[in-house]
């Protein structure tokens, strides 16, 4: 088991240096186990000695080399010595075991030289690197327990450990026989106990504590330097001893207290057995001191070979460090090279586009000179000349912006408002430029995602270049064509003081002569556009007012029958009104819950669609007065929309954060789902026959390409528009000639252009007190509905207070 996977077993991994925890160092006692006869309590004198361990704790957790302490941080690949000893496949290597033992002896010697009894000289209190570097740790497994209560299980997983108070891991491998056998022994326990994955580890630690308790400690005496030496003897024995099962291991280690060795140890490792007997002497006074252990022939005789091993390990570690640095530098070089290649491709792409623009400008100049030579004056309303003139102006605009970027000090006084707006949004424009370019050069029927660097092989796309440049240029010019939203007129109503003036829907008729308002006041009011625009009146009265029994949620004019308007309301009723007669023409009551949206098909004026909280989309034929089709979904339907040129398709937004696009000739499943919003999709609108925009309460609008519907699920929008605020209300959505208008919960109207993700224009409603007329700051007000006047630069907007304004882009 790797250490990074240990969290599920109640153990934690830390990247800190190894060391003893100062908060636990004063309580270094072996775990009590009344069943095994180990005496748990230590004397106060022993504890007072242990408090001095804090003064040198920073030296523990390191291994000594050349009489100094070498710092080595804990690595995730380090393993507990307990895990290493219990590995099933471990083969005893005498030299390796001796190297490990000497390192532990040096750690104990460092403590004893400063008058400190270590106590926890047990495998679970040491970790080892892949190169057999050993470090002493302060871990939960080494801490003492004053009781055997069930809460001790939690202590194993909750105590913080390590140098500077950080957690440090110790572990027993999932595939070691000691743990797996104990898990089998615990299988008969209660179901609740079986669920505690760290319980086998607790048993292992209790057994280990029993094995490493000296005879005098078992009789109740305090731990001493001699007790540490005894534990070194047990550890040396365990390094050279291998067993085939947990039962054999427990029996062998328990017999060691009586200095009984297995015959294989005596035959194969006689010197080890003899040295262990010296360290395991039952009388503390007869055991060697720690310095005698270090100076013994057993440890000094192989010193030369051990020094060679240590030197080899040092060399390997240095090599690994150098290899790591080399790998880092190679990866950095590769990434920087990729960035440089990408930058070269970008510069090449921009250069080729500049050349194309220069060619187009040169062509325009030649045409202009030709017309001048022939004595033909350029007529402004000529389509070709108009486009040429416009292109020339746009080219000059880009040239001026380019000059402003590099010669700002020279041209500061001549900077236009357009150039200023362009430079403020330069990063986003740049991103849109490359995004548009990628789409233009994308191979046909290719769904692969490309990077900016996919610009190198462009000769085959020569025909596309001028088209996409013109497309981007058209978007740029439209984005910069207007500087603000200007109020053309305020609609002043007689019931302005009413508390139910929230406008839920605004809609213009087919010719833009009339617009309708509807909302929570349960009325549809129809106003004449010209009379509002030109009339200087204190109060504006509707030309038609139609009342209902329920609050309105949506309205839509019939694009063919001029005086016909459809509505949906909070009772789930869909109505068709005859405005000329001021009466209901038709009423449909098939929705079971509130209906949010209604829309007439432009291609088939007898076809009507509605969406409801009951999770259904109903299709109606106004000549039949009943639904002619139903699409069932699993979530509330908030908006329905027909495309401009077809009555066979329908899109709708849903509370499940998705936009669905259906072919009504096969309504059993959607043609495509557009996935990307994080909250409810409140509106959908077709910009043209191939693009769709959606609005959501996740503060975004998203633009979708219908040509990508072949993949069934589209999760990458063409554009994401951000800048407005919309997290809980319906704020309206309307499109016109590539411009997208939406409301905001900041009581503002925002206008985007489909080519760019940032707002082009905005207008903030002034919050005024209806009684005093003073401006007030009301954070609860929001723009609730917007609607363009057909394909014009004028729109009507309303807010939650019923304030309605006619706005124009200027």
Secondary structure, DSSP 8 states (H G I E B T S, - for coil): --GGGGGGGT-----SB----TTTGGG-----BGGGTB-----HHHHHHHGGGGGGGGGTTSEEETTEEE--B--TT-EEHHHHHT-TT----HHHHHHHHHHHHHHHHHHHHTT------SGGGEEE-TT--EEE---GGGS--S---TTHHHHHHH---SGGG--------TT-HHHHHHHHHGGGS-HHHHT-TTHHHHHHHHHHHHHT--HHHHTT----HHHHHHHHHHHHHHHH---SSHHHHHHHHHHGGGT---HHHHHH-HHHHHHHHHHT-SSGGGS--HHHHHHSHHHHTTHHHHHHHHHHHHHHHHHHHHHHHHHHHHHHHHHHHHHHHHHHHHHHHHHHHHHHHHHHHHHHHHHHHHHHHTT----TT-HHHHHHHHHHHHHHHHHHHHHHHH-HHHHGGG--HHHHHHHHTHHHHHHHHHHHHHHHH--TT------TTTTS--GGGHHHHHHHHHHHHHHHHHHHH---EEEEEEE--TTTT-S---EEEEEE-TTSSEEEEEETTSEEEEEEHHHHHH---SS---SEEEE-SS-EEEEEE-SSSTTEEEEEETTS-EEEEETTTTEEEEEE---SS-EEEEEE-SS-TTEEEEEETTSEEEEEETTTTEEEEEEE-SS-EEEEE--TT-SSEEEEEETTSEEEEEEGGGTTS-SEEEE--SS-EEEEEESSSSEEEEEETTSEEEEEEGGGGGGSEE---SEEEESS--SSS---EEEETTEEEEE-TTSEEEEEETT-SS-SEEEE---B-TTT--B---TT--EEEEEE-SSSSEEEEEETT--EEEEEE-
